[in-house]
Amino acid sequence: MRPAPHQDRIGRFEGRRGELLVGWACDPFRPYWRAPLRLRADTGATARILAECCRADVQAAGHGDGYAGFAVPLRHFPGARRFRCLWDDLGTDLPGSPTRLALRRPMATANDGMLRIAVDRPEPGDQRLTGWAIDLARPAHRPLLALSDGTRTLGEARACLYRPDLRSHGADGFHGFLFASGRPVRGQTVRLADAARRAILLEIIG
């Protein structure tokens, strides 16, 4: 007797490869079936995907037609360090899940005695500007940050997004910020300021 369909499934969450999260999943007895998967980050962000990318190595190993891979850009999960990859319909982990990324050094940091701030090193192709800011005297306060190019304000963002990497700083982790298109282009300088005090905290050169 053949086992239940979900017992035939095989695959692996291979973790980070460059700027992607990669792996593969399939059912050898259903070679044209594409596995529904779910990526879950420790920030709470999730992504539903189908394992349908061509993987010649999977095909060469005799697992279906080889269209069983997936590759998801890390830029969709700013601030995340720990990831799980699950069968979406079963809720169980693939082999290799969970995985944890090594900490990356920030691109820039500053501490003016009132706010401590850091800007993440951007992933290739990502135009967003992300990072975190902590009010040293009032850690539960979520400061409002302003981004400008010296002549005009490009946007404002409150440092209130969850960042699991900040738990080690003795904070509650809700100190991340994100500017949707704040990454400076080559030759441009942008300034991050505490909007309430109008105090420039960092200058970032593209």
Backbone as CSV, one residue per row, in Angstrom:
resi,resn,N_x,N_y,N_z,CA_x,CA_y,CA_z,C_x,C_y,C_z
1,MET,0.846,-1.193,0.000,0.000,0.000,0.000,0.884,1.247,0.000
2,ARG,0.564,2.183,-0.881,1.328,3.419,-0.958,0.994,4.317,0.223
3,PRO,2.003,4.965,0.841,1.728,5.861,1.976,0.906,7.056,1.541
4,ALA,0.391,7.797,2.538,-0.369,9.015,2.268,0.480,9.984,1.446
5,PRO,-0.144,10.791,0.558,0.611,11.659,-0.343,1.642,12.541,0.346
6,HIS,1.292,13.092,1.510,2.241,14.010,2.145,3.468,13.288,2.668
7,GLN,3.369,11.945,2.850,4.520,11.198,3.339,5.554,10.963,2.247
8,ASP,5.163,11.179,0.999,6.099,11.000,-0.110,6.953,12.248,-0.344
9,ARG,6.586,13.353,0.234,7.249,14.610,-0.071,8.691,14.653,0.414
10,ILE,9.521,15.277,-0.374,10.919,15.457,-0.001,11.329,16.886,-0.344
11,GLY,12.419,17.330,0.217,12.912,18.667,-0.069,13.904,19.109,0.987
12,ARG,14.364,20.335,0.827,15.296,20.886,1.821,15.317,22.402,1.730
13,PHE,15.306,23.031,2.902,15.506,24.473,3.011,17.006,24.675,3.159
14,GLU,17.633,25.240,2.120,19.093,25.340,2.088,19.611,26.644,2.685
15,GLY,18.703,27.542,3.034,19.109,28.772,3.702,19.571,29.841,2.737
16,ARG,20.549,30.608,3.158,21.004,31.766,2.373,22.004,31.350,1.304
17,ARG,21.784,31.907,0.102,22.746,31.776,-0.979,22.851,33.150,-1.634
18,GLY,23.920,33.865,-1.317,24.031,35.240,-1.777,22.981,36.094,-1.086
19,GLU,22.124,36.726,-1.870,21.066,37.577,-1.319,19.701,36.912,-1.433
20,LEU,19.692,35.586,-1.508,18.459,34.825,-1.656,18.324,33.780,-0.567
21,LEU,17.079,33.418,-0.261,16.771,32.242,0.539,16.320,31.163,-0.439
22,VAL,16.985,30.008,-0.404,16.747,29.014,-1.446,16.466,27.634,-0.849
23,GLY,15.940,26.784,-1.701,15.685,25.396,-1.336,14.899,24.710,-2.440
24,TRP,14.378,23.533,-2.128,13.578,22.802,-3.102,12.626,21.865,-2.370
25,ALA,11.553,21.489,-3.065,10.545,20.610,-2.470,9.716,19.983,-3.585
26,CYS,9.385,18.708,-3.438,8.573,18.037,-4.447,7.999,16.745,-3.882
27,ASP,7.156,16.118,-4.699,6.623,14.785,-4.420,7.041,13.907,-5.591
28,PRO,7.981,12.978,-5.405,8.472,12.158,-6.524,7.376,11.373,-7.240
29,PHE,6.287,11.078,-6.547,5.206,10.314,-7.164,4.226,11.207,-7.924
30,ARG,4.395,12.533,-7.788,3.571,13.493,-8.539,4.524,14.488,-9.193
31,PRO,5.191,14.085,-10.276,6.298,14.878,-10.831,5.907,16.266,-11.324
32,TYR,4.636,16.519,-11.619,4.234,17.829,-12.131,3.505,18.668,-11.078
33,TRP,3.511,18.176,-9.857,2.901,18.918,-8.744,3.916,19.913,-8.204
34,ARG,3.472,21.142,-7.940,4.363,22.179,-7.409,4.020,22.420,-5.947
35,ALA,5.005,22.249,-5.105,4.776,22.301,-3.662,4.471,23.710,-3.179
36,PRO,3.371,23.908,-2.437,3.099,25.201,-1.817,3.855,25.310,-0.496
37,LEU,4.607,26.379,-0.349,5.444,26.565,0.838,5.168,27.930,1.456
38,ARG,5.606,28.066,2.693,5.478,29.346,3.396,6.775,29.646,4.131
39,LEU,7.336,30.813,3.867,8.500,31.299,4.602,8.019,32.191,5.726
40,ARG,8.559,31.978,6.913,8.164,32.777,8.073,9.419,33.295,8.758
41,ALA,9.504,34.623,8.901,10.663,35.252,9.534,10.363,35.580,10.983
42,ASP,11.425,35.781,11.760,11.240,36.099,13.177,10.733,37.519,13.387
43,THR,10.624,38.297,12.330,10.009,39.621,12.419,8.491,39.538,12.316
44,GLY,7.972,38.357,11.957,6.542,38.187,11.726,6.167,38.229,10.260
45,ALA,7.101,38.645,9.403,6.834,38.685,7.962,6.734,37.265,7.409
46,THR,5.829,37.055,6.459,5.658,35.752,5.825,5.576,35.927,4.313
47,ALA,5.850,34.855,3.608,5.715,34.836,2.148,5.267,33.451,1.739
48,ARG,4.229,33.387,0.922,3.766,32.114,0.357,4.347,31.963,-1.046
49,ILE,4.908,30.810,-1.326,5.601,30.585,-2.590,5.266,29.201,-3.124
50,LEU,5.531,29.005,-4.409,5.454,27.685,-5.027,6.863,27.262,-5.404
51,ALA,7.212,26.035,-5.114,8.513,25.502,-5.501,8.417,25.066,-6.961
52,GLU,8.738,25.972,-7.877,8.525,25.720,-9.301,9.691,26.158,-10.173
53,CYS,10.806,26.575,-9.572,11.980,26.973,-10.348,12.774,25.735,-10.765
54,CYS,13.409,25.831,-11.909,14.177,24.694,-12.410,15.411,24.445,-11.549
55,ARG,15.581,23.219,-11.113,16.765,22.791,-10.365,17.302,21.531,-11.043
56,ALA,18.331,21.715,-11.880,18.898,20.588,-12.618,19.447,19.520,-11.687
57,ASP,19.974,19.943,-10.531,20.531,18.968,-9.601,19.449,18.091,-8.997
58,VAL,18.270,18.670,-8.765,17.155,17.881,-8.228,16.677,16.871,-9.266
59,GLN,16.595,17.300,-10.530,16.183,16.390,-11.596,17.211,15.277,-11.787
60,ALA,18.506,15.657,-11.743,19.561,14.667,-11.923,19.550,13.620,-10.818
61,ALA,19.043,14.016,-9.641,18.954,13.071,-8.527,17.728,12.168,-8.646
62,GLY,16.916,12.389,-9.688,15.759,11.535,-9.917,14.492,11.978,-9.235
63,HIS,14.439,13.263,-8.823,13.262,13.757,-8.112,12.371,14.558,-9.060
64,GLY,11.447,13.918,-9.709,10.481,14.593,-10.568,11.116,15.193,-11.804
65,ASP,10.496,16.267,-12.308,10.971,16.893,-13.541,11.974,18.011,-13.287
66,GLY,12.341,18.231,-12.032,13.346,19.234,-11.693,12.805,20.612,-11.399
67,TYR,11.514,20.855,-11.712,10.930,22.175,-11.424,10.394,22.173,-9.996
68,ALA,11.328,22.251,-9.059,10.992,22.094,-7.653,11.707,23.092,-6.756
69,GLY,12.418,24.045,-7.344,13.204,24.972,-6.542,12.469,26.260,-6.217
70,PHE,13.032,27.004,-5.269,12.534,28.335,-4.950,13.697,29.223,-4.553
71,ALA,13.534,30.514,-4.783,14.550,31.502,-4.427,13.832,32.814,-4.118
72,VAL,13.930,33.264,-2.891,13.210,34.450,-2.437,14.219,35.503,-1.985
73,PRO,14.162,36.726,-2.526,15.118,37.772,-2.134,15.015,38.117,-0.644
74,LEU,16.161,38.243,-0.012,16.205,38.608,1.409,15.648,40.004,1.667
75,ARG,15.641,40.856,0.638,15.173,42.224,0.857,13.706,42.288,1.256
76,HIS,12.971,41.193,1.054,11.570,41.164,1.484,11.429,41.003,2.996
77,PHE,12.551,40.766,3.690,12.495,40.506,5.128,13.504,41.379,5.871
78,PRO,13.370,42.709,5.821,14.350,43.573,6.492,14.406,43.312,7.995
79,GLY,15.636,43.162,8.495,15.831,42.969,9.929,15.697,41.552,10.415
80,ALA,15.275,40.623,9.565,15.052,39.241,10.009,16.374,38.478,10.106
81,ARG,16.444,37.580,11.089,17.634,36.743,11.260,17.308,35.256,11.234
82,ARG,16.113,34.897,11.691,15.756,33.477,11.774,14.562,33.212,10.858
83,PHE,14.660,32.130,10.082,13.622,31.797,9.117,13.201,30.336,9.260
84,ARG,11.898,30.132,9.058,11.358,28.783,8.922,10.776,28.632,7.526
85,CYS,10.873,27.444,6.980,10.248,27.136,5.701,9.338,25.927,5.922
86,LEU,8.038,26.105,5.673,7.047,25.088,5.988,6.255,24.687,4.748
87,TRP,5.783,23.427,4.753,4.765,23.035,3.795,3.522,23.852,4.132
88,ASP,3.017,24.616,3.186,1.933,25.542,3.498,0.664,24.812,3.916
89,ASP,0.388,23.666,3.323,-0.858,22.956,3.639,-0.751,22.079,4.869
90,LEU,0.471,21.733,5.264,0.655,20.853,6.422,1.091,21.606,7.675
91,GLY,1.822,22.726,7.477,2.327,23.488,8.620,3.553,22.875,9.268
92,THR,4.198,21.924,8.594,5.403,21.287,9.137,6.632,21.786,8.390
93,ASP,7.786,21.748,9.069,9.026,22.282,8.508,9.645,21.349,7.486
94,LEU,10.267,21.938,6.475,11.134,21.180,5.582,12.417,20.832,6.331
95,PRO,13.092,19.772,5.933,14.437,19.532,6.467,15.314,20.763,6.226
96,GLY,16.124,21.097,7.211,16.962,22.290,7.125,16.344,23.516,7.747
97,SER,15.072,23.438,8.087,14.362,24.553,8.726,14.242,24.280,10.221
98,PRO,14.460,25.320,11.049,14.748,26.725,10.727,16.227,26.957,10.456
99,THR,16.521,28.157,9.952,17.904,28.567,9.739,18.084,29.981,10.272
100,ARG,19.288,30.283,10.701,19.583,31.603,11.268,20.712,32.252,10.473
101,LEU,20.514,33.524,10.129,21.532,34.262,9.400,22.537,34.873,10.364
102,ALA,23.773,34.987,9.901,24.789,35.670,10.697,24.482,37.163,10.733
103,LEU,24.818,37.803,11.824,24.616,39.248,11.943,25.486,39.984,10.927
104,ARG,24.899,40.995,10.282,25.645,41.807,9.345,25.970,43.144,9.995
105,ARG,27.168,43.634,9.716,27.566,44.910,10.289,26.745,46.039,9.652
106,PRO,26.283,47.005,10.449,25.523,48.123,9.881,26.393,48.989,8.991
107,MET,25.754,49.731,8.094,26.476,50.628,7.200,26.939,51.873,7.935
108,ALA,26.119,52.333,8.888,26.454,53.556,9.628,25.751,53.526,10.972
109,THR,26.402,54.081,12.001,25.809,54.172,13.335,26.109,55.546,13.925
110,ALA,25.294,55.924,14.898,25.529,57.195,15.595,24.853,57.147,16.959
111,ASN,25.362,57.968,17.875,24.798,58.099,19.218,25.054,59.537,19.666
112,ASP,23.957,60.324,19.734,24.146,61.733,20.125,23.829,61.966,21.599
113,GLY,23.765,60.865,22.368,23.476,60.974,23.785,21.997,60.876,24.103
114,MET,21.163,61.049,23.092,19.718,60.937,23.275,19.134,59.792,22.448
115,LEU,19.588,59.677,21.210,19.170,58.581,20.343,20.382,57.788,19.889
116,ARG,20.202,56.489,19.885,21.198,55.606,19.277,20.572,55.078,17.996
117,ILE,21.296,55.186,16.870,20.706,54.868,15.578,21.701,54.074,14.734
118,ALA,21.170,53.203,13.892,21.995,52.438,12.966,21.231,52.278,11.656
119,VAL,21.959,52.312,10.553,21.395,52.101,9.217,21.948,50.796,8.673
120,ASP,21.045,49.952,8.167,21.457,48.652,7.640,22.230,48.795,6.333
121,ARG,23.160,47.880,6.118,23.825,47.797,4.823,22.821,47.237,3.818
122,PRO,22.522,47.932,2.733,21.449,47.500,1.833,21.817,46.268,1.026
123,GLU,20.804,45.495,0.684,20.983,44.367,-0.221,21.062,44.927,-1.648
124,PRO,21.813,44.272,-2.536,21.897,44.751,-3.927,20.513,44.891,-4.561
125,GLY,20.277,46.016,-5.195,19.012,46.250,-5.877,17.901,46.780,-4.996
126,ASP,18.140,46.849,-3.709,17.114,47.331,-2.788,17.262,48.836,-2.599
127,GLN,16.234,49.600,-2.933,16.291,51.052,-2.831,15.803,51.581,-1.485
128,ARG,15.371,50.683,-0.623,14.872,51.128,0.674,16.023,51.446,1.627
129,LEU,15.709,52.262,2.606,16.663,52.573,3.668,16.054,52.055,4.969
130,THR,16.730,51.113,5.602,16.214,50.511,6.823,17.249,50.608,7.939
131,GLY,16.763,50.472,9.156,17.646,50.525,10.310,16.841,50.558,11.587
132,TRP,17.440,51.090,12.640,16.750,51.163,13.925,17.223,52.377,14.708
133,ALA,16.373,52.806,15.632,16.697,53.947,16.496,16.081,53.722,17.864
134,ILE,16.867,53.955,18.905,16.414,53.757,20.285,16.607,55.048,21.073
135,ASP,15.544,55.479,21.742,15.619,56.612,22.665,16.282,56.096,23.938
136,LEU,17.465,56.585,24.243,18.247,56.041,25.358,17.580,56.289,26.707
137,ALA,16.895,57.409,26.868,16.255,57.720,28.144,14.870,57.085,28.262
138,ARG,14.205,56.896,27.121,12.845,56.334,27.122,12.763,55.235,26.067
139,PRO,13.227,54.047,26.374,13.260,52.976,25.367,11.890,52.621,24.790
140,ALA,10.811,52.884,25.531,9.475,52.576,25.012,8.979,53.636,24.032
141,HIS,9.681,54.759,23.930,9.304,55.815,23.000,9.727,55.427,21.588
142,ARG,8.871,55.723,20.601,9.172,55.408,19.204,9.453,56.727,18.468
143,PRO,10.707,57.104,18.314,11.020,58.412,17.729,10.632,58.505,16.257
144,LEU,10.256,59.688,15.846,9.940,59.974,14.453,11.199,60.498,13.783
145,LEU,11.576,59.871,12.678,12.785,60.251,11.954,12.413,60.939,10.649
146,ALA,13.227,61.899,10.254,13.026,62.613,8.994,14.235,62.393,8.098
147,LEU,13.971,62.136,6.830,15.025,61.929,5.837,14.996,63.087,4.851
148,SER,16.150,63.697,4.614,16.215,64.827,3.688,17.491,64.746,2.865
149,ASP,17.517,65.532,1.787,18.736,65.610,0.968,19.435,66.962,1.141
150,GLY,19.070,67.663,2.188,19.669,68.959,2.467,18.834,70.120,1.978
151,THR,17.980,69.892,0.979,17.140,70.965,0.454,15.658,70.682,0.651
152,ARG,15.294,69.402,0.735,13.886,69.042,0.899,13.762,67.769,1.713
153,THR,12.620,67.613,2.337,12.341,66.402,3.107,11.897,65.296,2.156
154,LEU,12.524,64.146,2.271,12.202,63.006,1.403,11.163,62.089,2.025
155,GLY,10.994,62.195,3.335,10.004,61.360,3.996,10.230,61.306,5.494
156,GLU,9.233,60.764,6.188,9.326,60.551,7.629,8.950,59.107,7.944
157,ALA,9.541,58.572,8.987,9.237,57.203,9.404,9.422,57.096,10.907
158,ARG,8.499,56.413,11.551,8.604,56.206,12.990,9.344,54.896,13.267
159,ALA,10.249,54.924,14.217,11.026,53.735,14.566,10.188,52.837,15.478
160,CYS,9.334,52.026,14.855,8.406,51.196,15.626,8.260,49.781,15.063
161,LEU,9.026,49.434,14.032,8.927,48.108,13.435,9.709,47.098,14.274
162,TYR,9.229,45.863,14.282,9.877,44.839,15.104,11.202,44.404,14.493
163,ARG,12.240,44.394,15.314,13.575,43.954,14.923,14.076,42.977,15.975
164,PRO,14.026,41.675,15.689,14.460,40.692,16.695,15.918,40.842,17.102
165,ASP,16.746,41.404,16.201,18.156,41.567,16.540,18.376,42.583,17.646
166,LEU,17.358,43.393,17.960,17.510,44.405,19.007,17.193,43.884,20.395
167,ARG,16.667,42.681,20.480,16.366,42.145,21.813,17.624,42.034,22.651
168,SER,18.755,41.836,21.999,20.024,41.724,22.722,20.496,43.063,23.270
169,HIS,19.865,44.163,22.854,20.237,45.498,23.343,19.449,45.875,24.603
170,GLY,18.675,44.941,25.125,17.878,45.221,26.306,16.597,45.953,26.001
171,ALA,16.254,46.093,24.721,15.032,46.773,24.315,13.979,45.726,23.957
172,ASP,12.757,46.210,23.626,11.685,45.270,23.309,11.684,44.856,21.844
173,GLY,12.563,45.426,21.039,12.679,45.031,19.642,11.887,45.876,18.670
174,PHE,10.948,46.691,19.145,10.115,47.497,18.256,10.750,48.864,18.011
175,HIS,11.875,48.854,17.302,12.631,50.082,17.081,13.105,50.227,15.639
176,GLY,12.615,49.389,14.741,13.049,49.462,13.357,12.335,50.544,12.571
177,PHE,12.996,51.028,11.536,12.360,52.002,10.637,12.624,51.592,9.194
178,LEU,11.808,52.132,8.294,11.930,51.827,6.872,11.478,53.033,6.055
179,PHE,12.351,53.493,5.157,12.001,54.487,4.155,11.940,53.753,2.816
180,ALA,10.795,53.821,2.149,10.556,52.996,0.962,11.539,53.266,-0.171
181,SER,12.012,54.492,-0.294,12.948,54.809,-1.380,14.014,55.780,-0.876
182,GLY,14.600,55.469,0.242,15.522,56.397,0.871,16.989,56.168,0.600
183,ARG,17.321,55.080,-0.102,18.734,54.801,-0.347,19.314,55.854,-1.291
184,PRO,20.404,56.521,-0.920,20.947,57.575,-1.790,21.578,56.994,-3.057
185,VAL,21.438,57.708,-4.166,22.092,57.308,-5.406,23.535,57.794,-5.361
186,ARG,24.314,57.333,-6.323,25.732,57.693,-6.338,25.902,59.214,-6.376
187,GLY,26.729,59.714,-5.469,26.992,61.147,-5.407,26.001,61.937,-4.579
188,GLN,24.921,61.295,-4.126,23.920,61.993,-3.326,24.197,61.790,-1.839
189,THR,23.905,62.793,-1.044,24.006,62.701,0.407,22.633,62.903,1.014
190,VAL,22.238,61.983,1.864,20.970,62.141,2.577,21.258,62.233,4.070
191,ARG,20.341,62.882,4.778,20.526,63.108,6.207,19.339,62.527,6.974
192,LEU,19.653,61.814,8.031,18.627,61.307,8.942,18.620,62.187,10.177
193,ALA,17.428,62.639,10.554,17.317,63.543,11.698,16.213,63.085,12.638
194,ASP,16.347,63.468,13.888,15.261,63.329,14.856,14.263,64.441,14.537
195,ALA,13.081,64.053,14.066,12.119,65.063,13.604,11.678,65.999,14.722
196,ALA,11.556,65.492,15.943,11.082,66.319,17.054,12.095,67.401,17.412
197,ARG,13.362,67.060,17.420,14.407,68.016,17.805,15.044,68.712,16.601
198,ARG,14.743,68.214,15.399,15.369,68.690,14.178,16.884,68.562,14.267
199,ALA,17.314,67.508,14.903,18.747,67.271,15.092,19.214,66.206,14.110
200,ILE,20.218,66.545,13.295,20.760,65.599,12.326,21.561,64.524,13.073
201,LEU,21.225,63.274,12.782,21.857,62.149,13.460,22.925,61.495,12.590
202,LEU,22.649,61.399,11.280,23.559,60.709,10.376,23.525,61.351,8.997
203,GLU,24.657,61.323,8.316,24.726,61.657,6.905,25.184,60.413,6.162
204,ILE,24.489,60.072,5.073,24.793,58.868,4.326,25.079,59.277,2.893
205,ILE,26.240,58.877,2.396,26.682,59.249,1.045,26.514,58.053,0.120
206,GLY,25.874,58.301,-1.008,25.646,57.237,-1.981,26.878,56.920,-2.797
